[in-house]
Amino acid sequence: MNDDVTVTLYEDGPLLVRGDFTIRTQDGATIDPERATVALCRCGKSGRKPFCDGTHKLIGFKG
């Protein structure tokens, strides 16, 4: 079994996180990722924060 977590930075897009990971708020509350691979928002404009909803494409986000 491979327990590695990988984070892939997509140019001008989200962070793709794969593996057995936990997402927590700054207060320590757990956010259920609902799957083993998630895209995390970097542009700050997603309507599904902390998850990416593709808004970066609409606003021309450059990372």
All heavy atoms as TSV, in Angstrom:
chain	resi	resn	atom	element	x	y	z
A	1	MET	N	N	0.849	-1.190	0.000
A	1	MET	CA	C	0.000	0.000	0.000
A	1	MET	C	C	0.887	1.242	0.000
A	1	MET	O	O	1.832	1.352	0.760
A	1	MET	CB	C	-0.895	-0.004	1.228
A	1	MET	CG	C	-1.860	1.133	1.260
A	1	MET	SD	S	-3.109	0.791	2.503
A	1	MET	CE	C	-3.399	2.395	3.102
A	2	ASN	N	N	0.559	2.199	-0.842
A	2	ASN	CA	C	1.321	3.434	-0.960
A	2	ASN	C	C	0.568	4.541	-0.239
A	2	ASN	O	O	-0.517	4.923	-0.631
A	2	ASN	CB	C	1.507	3.772	-2.443
A	2	ASN	CG	C	2.381	4.983	-2.659
A	2	ASN	OD1	O	2.728	5.677	-1.719
A	2	ASN	ND2	N	2.737	5.222	-3.895
A	3	ASP	N	N	1.151	5.064	0.834
A	3	ASP	CA	C	0.508	6.113	1.622
A	3	ASP	C	C	0.999	7.499	1.255
A	3	ASP	O	O	0.756	8.452	1.977
A	3	ASP	CB	C	0.742	5.869	3.112
A	3	ASP	CG	C	0.027	4.639	3.617
A	3	ASP	OD1	O	-0.996	4.248	3.026
A	3	ASP	OD2	O	0.485	4.065	4.609
A	4	ASP	N	N	1.719	7.615	0.152
A	4	ASP	CA	C	2.250	8.913	-0.257
A	4	ASP	C	C	1.143	9.885	-0.630
A	4	ASP	O	O	0.125	9.498	-1.202
A	4	ASP	CB	C	3.169	8.765	-1.464
A	4	ASP	CG	C	4.485	8.101	-1.120
A	4	ASP	OD1	O	4.809	8.015	0.076
A	4	ASP	OD2	O	5.178	7.664	-2.044
A	5	VAL	N	N	1.376	11.131	-0.303
A	5	VAL	CA	C	0.511	12.217	-0.735
A	5	VAL	C	C	1.317	13.048	-1.714
A	5	VAL	O	O	2.475	13.374	-1.459
A	5	VAL	CB	C	0.055	13.092	0.448
A	5	VAL	CG1	C	-0.715	14.307	-0.041
A	5	VAL	CG2	C	-0.778	12.285	1.420
A	6	THR	N	N	0.717	13.377	-2.847
A	6	THR	CA	C	1.396	14.240	-3.808
A	6	THR	C	C	0.585	15.509	-4.001
A	6	THR	O	O	-0.643	15.481	-4.000
A	6	THR	CB	C	1.606	13.556	-5.175
A	6	THR	OG1	O	0.337	13.226	-5.723
A	6	THR	CG2	C	2.448	12.304	-5.045
A	7	VAL	N	N	1.299	16.608	-4.163
A	7	VAL	CA	C	0.687	17.899	-4.454
A	7	VAL	C	C	1.310	18.380	-5.748
A	7	VAL	O	O	2.526	18.524	-5.858
A	7	VAL	CB	C	0.944	18.922	-3.330
A	7	VAL	CG1	C	0.330	20.274	-3.688
A	7	VAL	CG2	C	0.405	18.412	-1.999
A	8	THR	N	N	0.451	18.613	-6.749
A	8	THR	CA	C	0.910	19.063	-8.057
A	8	THR	C	C	0.399	20.469	-8.297
A	8	THR	O	O	-0.804	20.725	-8.218
A	8	THR	CB	C	0.401	18.127	-9.180
A	8	THR	OG1	O	0.787	16.789	-8.867
A	8	THR	CG2	C	0.970	18.527	-10.526
A	9	LEU	N	N	1.311	21.382	-8.564
A	9	LEU	CA	C	0.975	22.773	-8.839
A	9	LEU	C	C	0.718	22.925	-10.335
A	9	LEU	O	O	1.588	22.617	-11.149
A	9	LEU	CB	C	2.141	23.674	-8.422
A	9	LEU	CG	C	2.046	25.138	-8.801
A	9	LEU	CD1	C	0.928	25.807	-8.032
A	9	LEU	CD2	C	3.361	25.824	-8.528
A	10	TYR	N	N	-0.486	23.358	-10.681
A	10	TYR	CA	C	-0.815	23.601	-12.082
A	10	TYR	C	C	-0.662	25.088	-12.374
A	10	TYR	O	O	-1.237	25.924	-11.677
A	10	TYR	CB	C	-2.240	23.128	-12.400
A	10	TYR	CG	C	-2.280	21.639	-12.617
A	10	TYR	CD1	C	-2.390	20.766	-11.547
A	10	TYR	CD2	C	-2.156	21.105	-13.891
A	10	TYR	CE1	C	-2.384	19.393	-11.739
A	10	TYR	CE2	C	-2.151	19.736	-14.088
A	10	TYR	CZ	C	-2.265	18.894	-13.015
A	10	TYR	OH	O	-2.247	17.541	-13.210
A	11	GLU	N	N	0.145	25.393	-13.390
A	11	GLU	CA	C	0.400	26.778	-13.753
A	11	GLU	C	C	-0.917	27.505	-13.993
A	11	GLU	O	O	-1.763	27.031	-14.756
A	11	GLU	CB	C	1.261	26.838	-15.018
A	11	GLU	CG	C	1.672	28.236	-15.392
A	11	GLU	CD	C	2.595	28.264	-16.603
A	11	GLU	OE1	O	3.054	27.204	-17.048
A	11	GLU	OE2	O	2.842	29.365	-17.087
A	12	ASP	N	N	-1.078	28.634	-13.332
A	12	ASP	CA	C	-2.287	29.466	-13.445
A	12	ASP	C	C	-3.554	28.709	-13.058
A	12	ASP	O	O	-4.655	29.053	-13.505
A	12	ASP	CB	C	-2.435	30.035	-14.859
A	12	ASP	CG	C	-1.226	30.841	-15.293
A	12	ASP	OD1	O	-0.555	31.425	-14.429
A	12	ASP	OD2	O	-0.946	30.879	-16.503
A	13	GLY	N	N	-3.412	27.678	-12.240
A	13	GLY	CA	C	-4.559	26.873	-11.821
A	13	GLY	C	C	-4.423	26.398	-10.390
A	13	GLY	O	O	-3.679	26.972	-9.595
A	14	PRO	N	N	-5.126	25.318	-10.065
A	14	PRO	CA	C	-5.193	24.848	-8.683
A	14	PRO	C	C	-3.994	24.010	-8.263
A	14	PRO	O	O	-3.107	23.707	-9.059
A	14	PRO	CB	C	-6.451	23.972	-8.702
A	14	PRO	CG	C	-6.456	23.394	-10.075
A	14	PRO	CD	C	-5.967	24.520	-10.968
A	15	LEU	N	N	-4.014	23.633	-7.009
A	15	LEU	CA	C	-3.119	22.616	-6.471
A	15	LEU	C	C	-3.905	21.314	-6.496
A	15	LEU	O	O	-5.006	21.249	-5.946
A	15	LEU	CB	C	-2.733	22.928	-5.024
A	15	LEU	CG	C	-1.885	24.158	-4.771
A	15	LEU	CD1	C	-1.798	24.429	-3.274
A	15	LEU	CD2	C	-0.511	23.978	-5.356
A	16	LEU	N	N	-3.370	20.295	-7.123
A	16	LEU	CA	C	-4.020	18.989	-7.156
A	16	LEU	C	C	-3.381	18.129	-6.081
A	16	LEU	O	O	-2.165	17.919	-6.097
A	16	LEU	CB	C	-3.853	18.351	-8.529
A	16	LEU	CG	C	-4.959	17.407	-8.943
A	16	LEU	CD1	C	-6.280	18.146	-9.051
A	16	LEU	CD2	C	-4.623	16.750	-10.259
A	17	VAL	N	N	-4.187	17.655	-5.142
A	17	VAL	CA	C	-3.702	16.847	-4.031
A	17	VAL	C	C	-4.237	15.432	-4.199
A	17	VAL	O	O	-5.447	15.236	-4.353
A	17	VAL	CB	C	-4.153	17.428	-2.671
A	17	VAL	CG1	C	-3.581	16.630	-1.516
A	17	VAL	CG2	C	-3.770	18.899	-2.556
A	18	ARG	N	N	-3.311	14.459	-4.173
A	18	ARG	CA	C	-3.683	13.055	-4.342
A	18	ARG	C	C	-3.130	12.239	-3.180
A	18	ARG	O	O	-2.004	12.464	-2.755
A	18	ARG	CB	C	-3.079	12.491	-5.627
A	18	ARG	CG	C	-3.613	13.062	-6.885
A	18	ARG	CD	C	-2.926	12.369	-8.079
A	18	ARG	NE	N	-3.470	12.816	-9.333
A	18	ARG	CZ	C	-2.911	13.725	-10.111
A	18	ARG	NH1	N	-1.769	14.281	-9.776
A	18	ARG	NH2	N	-3.475	14.074	-11.240
A	19	GLY	N	N	-3.919	11.290	-2.699
A	19	GLY	CA	C	-3.431	10.380	-1.672
A	19	GLY	C	C	-4.323	10.350	-0.453
A	19	GLY	O	O	-5.487	10.747	-0.492
A	20	ASP	N	N	-3.755	9.873	0.640
A	20	ASP	CA	C	-4.476	9.759	1.904
A	20	ASP	C	C	-4.142	10.989	2.744
A	20	ASP	O	O	-3.138	11.019	3.446
A	20	ASP	CB	C	-4.047	8.471	2.615
A	20	ASP	CG	C	-4.849	8.213	3.869
A	20	ASP	OD1	O	-5.925	8.831	4.041
A	20	ASP	OD2	O	-4.393	7.412	4.694
A	21	PHE	N	N	-4.954	12.024	2.646
A	21	PHE	CA	C	-4.665	13.301	3.281
A	21	PHE	C	C	-5.847	13.783	4.111
A	21	PHE	O	O	-6.959	13.278	3.979
A	21	PHE	CB	C	-4.325	14.366	2.224
A	21	PHE	CG	C	-5.418	14.549	1.205
A	21	PHE	CD1	C	-6.464	15.415	1.426
A	21	PHE	CD2	C	-5.401	13.818	0.025
A	21	PHE	CE1	C	-7.491	15.564	0.499
A	21	PHE	CE2	C	-6.412	13.958	-0.908
A	21	PHE	CZ	C	-7.456	14.839	-0.670
A	22	THR	N	N	-5.587	14.765	4.963
A	22	THR	CA	C	-6.620	15.415	5.762
A	22	THR	C	C	-6.552	16.910	5.483
A	22	THR	O	O	-5.469	17.482	5.440
A	22	THR	CB	C	-6.387	15.171	7.271
A	22	THR	OG1	O	-6.382	13.770	7.520
A	22	THR	CG2	C	-7.468	15.830	8.110
A	23	ILE	N	N	-7.708	17.527	5.308
A	23	ILE	CA	C	-7.783	18.979	5.139
A	23	ILE	C	C	-8.388	19.545	6.416
A	23	ILE	O	O	-9.448	19.089	6.854
A	23	ILE	CB	C	-8.640	19.376	3.923
A	23	ILE	CG1	C	-8.048	18.796	2.640
A	23	ILE	CG2	C	-8.766	20.895	3.829
A	23	ILE	CD1	C	-8.902	19.028	1.417
A	24	ARG	N	N	-7.705	20.519	6.984
A	24	ARG	CA	C	-8.185	21.153	8.210
A	24	ARG	C	C	-8.253	22.667	8.033
A	24	ARG	O	O	-7.448	23.249	7.319
A	24	ARG	CB	C	-7.245	20.860	9.376
A	24	ARG	CG	C	-7.178	19.412	9.751
A	24	ARG	CD	C	-6.428	19.219	11.066
A	24	ARG	NE	N	-6.106	17.828	11.296
A	24	ARG	CZ	C	-6.969	16.926	11.746
A	24	ARG	NH1	N	-8.180	17.288	12.036
A	24	ARG	NH2	N	-6.598	15.673	11.923
A	25	THR	N	N	-9.206	23.285	8.726
A	25	THR	CA	C	-9.277	24.741	8.772
A	25	THR	C	C	-8.209	25.237	9.741
A	25	THR	O	O	-7.606	24.450	10.477
A	25	THR	CB	C	-10.657	25.227	9.259
A	25	THR	OG1	O	-10.806	24.851	10.638
A	25	THR	CG2	C	-11.796	24.654	8.436
A	26	GLN	N	N	-8.006	26.531	9.783
A	26	GLN	CA	C	-7.019	27.087	10.706
A	26	GLN	C	C	-7.404	26.842	12.160
A	26	GLN	O	O	-6.555	26.880	13.049
A	26	GLN	CB	C	-6.809	28.570	10.449
A	26	GLN	CG	C	-8.020	29.424	10.704
A	26	GLN	CD	C	-7.785	30.874	10.308
A	26	GLN	OE1	O	-6.784	31.213	9.698
A	26	GLN	NE2	N	-8.716	31.732	10.650
A	27	ASP	N	N	-8.684	26.562	12.414
A	27	ASP	CA	C	-9.156	26.269	13.765
A	27	ASP	C	C	-9.080	24.779	14.100
A	27	ASP	O	O	-9.466	24.373	15.195
A	27	ASP	CB	C	-10.589	26.758	13.945
A	27	ASP	CG	C	-10.711	28.270	13.788
A	27	ASP	OD1	O	-9.751	28.978	14.170
A	27	ASP	OD2	O	-11.737	28.732	13.279
A	28	GLY	N	N	-8.642	23.971	13.135
A	28	GLY	CA	C	-8.485	22.542	13.385
A	28	GLY	C	C	-9.662	21.677	12.976
A	28	GLY	O	O	-9.602	20.455	13.108
A	29	ALA	N	N	-10.731	22.285	12.483
A	29	ALA	CA	C	-11.887	21.499	12.027
A	29	ALA	C	C	-11.523	20.773	10.733
A	29	ALA	O	O	-10.812	21.316	9.894
A	29	ALA	CB	C	-13.089	22.415	11.792
A	30	THR	N	N	-12.006	19.549	10.599
A	30	THR	CA	C	-11.726	18.748	9.410
A	30	THR	C	C	-12.740	19.049	8.313
A	30	THR	O	O	-13.927	19.156	8.572
A	30	THR	CB	C	-11.779	17.252	9.759
A	30	THR	OG1	O	-10.808	16.993	10.771
A	30	THR	CG2	C	-11.466	16.393	8.560
A	31	ILE	N	N	-12.246	19.187	7.083
A	31	ILE	CA	C	-13.101	19.364	5.910
A	31	ILE	C	C	-13.051	18.059	5.130
A	31	ILE	O	O	-11.980	17.581	4.764
A	31	ILE	CB	C	-12.598	20.520	5.023
A	31	ILE	CG1	C	-12.652	21.833	5.791
A	31	ILE	CG2	C	-13.421	20.599	3.734
A	31	ILE	CD1	C	-12.011	22.989	5.059
A	32	ASP	N	N	-14.208	17.464	4.893
A	32	ASP	CA	C	-14.279	16.193	4.169
A	32	ASP	C	C	-14.007	16.439	2.687
A	32	ASP	O	O	-14.772	17.125	2.014
A	32	ASP	CB	C	-15.667	15.583	4.344
A	32	ASP	CG	C	-15.827	14.242	3.660
A	32	ASP	OD1	O	-14.841	13.724	3.081
A	32	ASP	OD2	O	-16.937	13.702	3.711
A	33	PRO	N	N	-12.927	15.860	2.148
A	33	PRO	CA	C	-12.615	16.080	0.738
A	33	PRO	C	C	-13.530	15.298	-0.204
A	33	PRO	O	O	-13.584	15.602	-1.387
A	33	PRO	CB	C	-11.172	15.588	0.610
A	33	PRO	CG	C	-11.022	14.591	1.698
A	33	PRO	CD	C	-11.911	15.076	2.824
A	34	GLU	N	N	-14.232	14.301	0.311
A	34	GLU	CA	C	-15.199	13.494	-0.450
A	34	GLU	C	C	-14.560	12.613	-1.519
A	34	GLU	O	O	-15.262	11.906	-2.226
A	34	GLU	CB	C	-16.289	14.358	-1.065
A	34	GLU	CG	C	-17.076	15.140	-0.028
A	34	GLU	CD	C	-18.096	16.069	-0.627
A	34	GLU	OE1	O	-18.265	16.087	-1.873
A	34	GLU	OE2	O	-18.750	16.791	0.144
A	35	ARG	N	N	-13.243	12.668	-1.691
A	35	ARG	CA	C	-12.543	11.840	-2.680
A	35	ARG	C	C	-11.057	11.815	-2.379
A	35	ARG	O	O	-10.581	12.584	-1.561
A	35	ARG	CB	C	-12.807	12.329	-4.094
A	35	ARG	CG	C	-12.413	13.778	-4.306
A	35	ARG	CD	C	-12.854	14.288	-5.637
A	35	ARG	NE	N	-14.291	14.245	-5.689
A	35	ARG	CZ	C	-15.068	15.047	-6.349
A	35	ARG	NH1	N	-14.535	15.982	-7.069
A	35	ARG	NH2	N	-16.354	14.945	-6.334
A	36	ALA	N	N	-10.332	10.955	-3.090
A	36	ALA	CA	C	-8.896	10.791	-2.848
A	36	ALA	C	C	-8.042	11.778	-3.636
A	36	ALA	O	O	-6.851	11.905	-3.381
A	36	ALA	CB	C	-8.465	9.368	-3.175
A	37	THR	N	N	-8.642	12.488	-4.582
A	37	THR	CA	C	-7.943	13.521	-5.345
A	37	THR	C	C	-8.812	14.769	-5.346
A	37	THR	O	O	-9.996	14.703	-5.685
A	37	THR	CB	C	-7.684	13.075	-6.802
A	37	THR	OG1	O	-6.889	11.893	-6.783
A	37	THR	CG2	C	-6.968	14.150	-7.593
A	38	VAL	N	N	-8.223	15.893	-4.942
A	38	VAL	CA	C	-8.965	17.153	-4.943
A	38	VAL	C	C	-8.128	18.252	-5.568
A	38	VAL	O	O	-6.899	18.194	-5.568
A	38	VAL	CB	C	-9.399	17.598	-3.529
A	38	VAL	CG1	C	-10.358	16.616	-2.908
A	38	VAL	CG2	C	-8.219	17.858	-2.628
A	39	ALA	N	N	-8.804	19.261	-6.099
A	39	ALA	CA	C	-8.156	20.464	-6.615
A	39	ALA	C	C	-8.452	21.587	-5.618
A	39	ALA	O	O	-9.615	21.883	-5.344
A	39	ALA	CB	C	-8.694	20.822	-7.994
A	40	LEU	N	N	-7.390	22.179	-5.086
A	40	LEU	CA	C	-7.536	23.269	-4.123
A	40	LEU	C	C	-7.327	24.611	-4.821
A	40	LEU	O	O	-6.387	24.793	-5.589
A	40	LEU	CB	C	-6.524	23.113	-2.992
A	40	LEU	CG	C	-6.681	21.863	-2.131
A	40	LEU	CD1	C	-5.585	21.819	-1.070
A	40	LEU	CD2	C	-8.052	21.814	-1.469
A	41	CYS	N	N	-8.207	25.541	-4.525
A	41	CYS	CA	C	-8.182	26.873	-5.137
A	41	CYS	C	C	-6.933	27.644	-4.751
A	41	CYS	O	O	-6.525	27.660	-3.598
A	41	CYS	CB	C	-9.419	27.647	-4.674
A	41	CYS	SG	S	-9.484	29.351	-5.258
A	42	ARG	N	N	-6.335	28.320	-5.745
A	42	ARG	CA	C	-5.237	29.253	-5.487
A	42	ARG	C	C	-5.624	30.678	-5.816
A	42	ARG	O	O	-4.977	31.621	-5.365
A	42	ARG	CB	C	-4.003	28.888	-6.329
A	42	ARG	CG	C	-3.309	27.658	-5.862
A	42	ARG	CD	C	-1.895	27.550	-6.416
A	42	ARG	NE	N	-1.804	27.731	-7.852
A	42	ARG	CZ	C	-0.827	28.387	-8.467
A	42	ARG	NH1	N	0.146	28.941	-7.798
A	42	ARG	NH2	N	-0.822	28.486	-9.779
A	43	CYS	N	N	-6.672	30.879	-6.613
A	43	CYS	CA	C	-7.012	32.238	-7.053
A	43	CYS	C	C	-7.798	33.015	-6.002
A	43	CYS	O	O	-7.841	34.241	-6.046
A	43	CYS	CB	C	-7.785	32.205	-8.374
A	43	CYS	SG	S	-9.523	31.708	-8.262
A	44	GLY	N	N	-8.435	32.308	-5.079
A	44	GLY	CA	C	-9.204	32.975	-4.030
A	44	GLY	C	C	-10.618	33.342	-4.414
A	44	GLY	O	O	-11.348	33.934	-3.626
A	45	LYS	N	N	-11.044	32.997	-5.619
A	45	LYS	CA	C	-12.368	33.408	-6.094
A	45	LYS	C	C	-13.369	32.255	-6.215
A	45	LYS	O	O	-14.513	32.468	-6.599
A	45	LYS	CB	C	-12.253	34.097	-7.455
A	45	LYS	CG	C	-11.376	35.325	-7.446
A	45	LYS	CD	C	-11.940	36.403	-6.550
A	45	LYS	CE	C	-11.085	37.657	-6.619
A	45	LYS	NZ	N	-11.550	38.699	-5.749
A	46	SER	N	N	-12.959	31.038	-5.881
A	46	SER	CA	C	-13.834	29.873	-6.007
A	46	SER	C	C	-15.075	30.025	-5.135
A	46	SER	O	O	-15.001	30.524	-4.008
A	46	SER	CB	C	-13.085	28.600	-5.590
A	46	SER	OG	O	-13.966	27.499	-5.566
A	47	GLY	N	N	-16.182	29.559	-5.622
A	47	GLY	CA	C	-17.420	29.525	-4.853
A	47	GLY	C	C	-17.499	28.284	-3.977
A	47	GLY	O	O	-18.458	28.117	-3.235
A	48	ARG	N	N	-16.492	27.416	-4.059
A	48	ARG	CA	C	-16.457	26.169	-3.290
A	48	ARG	C	C	-15.209	26.084	-2.421
A	48	ARG	O	O	-14.683	25.006	-2.200
A	48	ARG	CB	C	-16.477	24.967	-4.232
A	48	ARG	CG	C	-17.697	24.848	-5.083
A	48	ARG	CD	C	-17.729	23.526	-5.842
A	48	ARG	NE	N	-17.706	22.414	-4.905
A	48	ARG	CZ	C	-16.821	21.425	-4.932
A	48	ARG	NH1	N	-15.878	21.383	-5.839
A	48	ARG	NH2	N	-16.860	20.455	-4.047
A	49	LYS	N	N	-14.668	27.188	-1.980
A	49	LYS	CA	C	-13.432	27.198	-1.193
A	49	LYS	C	C	-13.494	26.172	-0.074
A	49	LYS	O	O	-14.537	26.047	0.550
A	49	LYS	CB	C	-13.188	28.580	-0.594
A	49	LYS	CG	C	-12.825	29.622	-1.605
A	49	LYS	CD	C	-12.658	30.957	-0.910
A	49	LYS	CE	C	-12.626	32.063	-1.940
A	49	LYS	NZ	N	-12.837	33.355	-1.349
A	50	PRO	N	N	-12.436	25.437	0.152
A	50	PRO	CA	C	-11.094	25.579	-0.381
A	50	PRO	C	C	-10.896	24.874	-1.726
A	50	PRO	O	O	-9.797	24.847	-2.257
A	50	PRO	CB	C	-10.221	24.921	0.689
A	50	PRO	CG	C	-11.058	23.798	1.176
A	50	PRO	CD	C	-12.465	24.366	1.170
A	51	PHE	N	N	-11.964	24.313	-2.280
A	51	PHE	CA	C	-11.852	23.549	-3.518
A	51	PHE	C	C	-11.983	24.454	-4.744
A	51	PHE	O	O	-12.664	25.474	-4.714
A	51	PHE	CB	C	-12.911	22.448	-3.560
A	51	PHE	CG	C	-12.859	21.560	-2.358
A	51	PHE	CD1	C	-13.815	21.642	-1.368
A	51	PHE	CD2	C	-11.821	20.662	-2.194
A	51	PHE	CE1	C	-13.748	20.835	-0.246
A	51	PHE	CE2	C	-11.740	19.846	-1.077
A	51	PHE	CZ	C	-12.716	19.941	-0.094
A	52	CYS	N	N	-11.323	24.062	-5.804
A	52	CYS	CA	C	-11.359	24.796	-7.062
A	52	CYS	C	C	-12.672	24.513	-7.787
A	52	CYS	O	O	-13.128	23.371	-7.835
A	52	CYS	CB	C	-10.171	24.350	-7.932
A	52	CYS	SG	S	-10.154	25.092	-9.569
A	53	ASP	N	N	-13.258	25.556	-8.375
A	53	ASP	CA	C	-14.456	25.373	-9.196
A	53	ASP	C	C	-14.249	25.858	-10.628
A	53	ASP	O	O	-15.189	25.991	-11.390
A	53	ASP	CB	C	-15.663	26.066	-8.571
A	53	ASP	CG	C	-15.557	27.576	-8.543
A	53	ASP	OD1	O	-14.532	28.129	-9.012
A	53	ASP	OD2	O	-16.498	28.229	-8.045
A	54	GLY	N	N	-12.998	26.145	-10.993
A	54	GLY	CA	C	-12.685	26.580	-12.353
A	54	GLY	C	C	-12.738	28.076	-12.569
A	54	GLY	O	O	-12.463	28.555	-13.673
A	55	THR	N	N	-13.075	28.854	-11.538
A	55	THR	CA	C	-13.188	30.303	-11.675
A	55	THR	C	C	-11.888	30.940	-12.149
A	55	THR	O	O	-11.916	31.964	-12.841
A	55	THR	CB	C	-13.641	30.934	-10.340
A	55	THR	OG1	O	-14.931	30.410	-10.005
A	55	THR	CG2	C	-13.720	32.443	-10.420
A	56	HIS	N	N	-10.741	30.332	-11.818
A	56	HIS	CA	C	-9.450	30.896	-12.220
A	56	HIS	C	C	-9.375	31.131	-13.725
A	56	HIS	O	O	-8.762	32.076	-14.185
A	56	HIS	CB	C	-8.287	30.009	-11.755
A	56	HIS	CG	C	-8.312	28.631	-12.304
A	56	HIS	ND1	N	-9.051	27.615	-11.740
A	56	HIS	CD2	C	-7.713	28.095	-13.391
A	56	HIS	CE1	C	-8.888	26.508	-12.460
A	56	HIS	NE2	N	-8.084	26.772	-13.466
A	57	LYS	N	N	-10.040	30.278	-14.497
A	57	LYS	CA	C	-10.048	30.422	-15.962
A	57	LYS	C	C	-10.840	31.661	-16.386
A	57	LYS	O	O	-10.443	32.371	-17.304
A	57	LYS	CB	C	-10.658	29.184	-16.617
A	57	LYS	CG	C	-9.849	27.928	-16.419
A	57	LYS	CD	C	-10.594	26.751	-17.004
A	57	LYS	CE	C	-9.954	25.434	-16.587
A	57	LYS	NZ	N	-10.748	24.291	-17.004
A	58	LEU	N	N	-11.943	31.909	-15.696
A	58	LEU	CA	C	-12.815	33.036	-16.035
A	58	LEU	C	C	-12.183	34.384	-15.695
A	58	LEU	O	O	-12.425	35.369	-16.394
A	58	LEU	CB	C	-14.161	32.912	-15.314
A	58	LEU	CG	C	-14.987	31.681	-15.644
A	58	LEU	CD1	C	-16.215	31.616	-14.739
A	58	LEU	CD2	C	-15.405	31.684	-17.109
A	59	ILE	N	N	-11.394	34.419	-14.624
A	59	ILE	CA	C	-10.832	35.688	-14.184
A	59	ILE	C	C	-9.410	35.930	-14.680
A	59	ILE	O	O	-8.824	36.966	-14.399
A	59	ILE	CB	C	-10.871	35.814	-12.644
A	59	ILE	CG1	C	-9.970	34.780	-11.962
A	59	ILE	CG2	C	-12.306	35.734	-12.129
A	59	ILE	CD1	C	-9.759	35.012	-10.484
A	60	GLY	N	N	-8.863	34.946	-15.402
A	60	GLY	CA	C	-7.518	35.110	-15.944
A	60	GLY	C	C	-6.431	35.051	-14.887
A	60	GLY	O	O	-5.420	35.740	-14.982
A	61	PHE	N	N	-6.640	34.217	-13.861
A	61	PHE	CA	C	-5.663	34.078	-12.782
A	61	PHE	C	C	-4.295	33.693	-13.322
A	61	PHE	O	O	-4.170	32.824	-14.173
A	61	PHE	CB	C	-6.134	33.021	-11.771
A	61	PHE	CG	C	-5.132	32.687	-10.708
A	61	PHE	CD1	C	-4.874	33.575	-9.683
A	61	PHE	CD2	C	-4.443	31.490	-10.738
A	61	PHE	CE1	C	-3.940	33.274	-8.701
A	61	PHE	CE2	C	-3.517	31.169	-9.755
A	61	PHE	CZ	C	-3.267	32.070	-8.719
A	62	LYS	N	N	-3.277	34.366	-12.838
A	62	LYS	CA	C	-1.899	34.032	-13.166
A	62	LYS	C	C	-1.181	33.697	-11.870
A	62	LYS	O	O	-1.167	34.509	-10.950
A	62	LYS	CB	C	-1.181	35.198	-13.864
A	62	LYS	CG	C	-1.806	35.574	-15.198
A	62	LYS	CD	C	-1.636	34.474	-16.204
A	62	LYS	CE	C	-2.257	34.865	-17.525
A	62	LYS	NZ	N	-2.527	33.731	-18.370
A	63	GLY	N	N	-0.625	32.508	-11.797
A	63	GLY	CA	C	0.039	32.081	-10.559
A	63	GLY	C	C	1.481	31.970	-10.782
A	63	GLY	O	O	2.318	31.479	-10.211
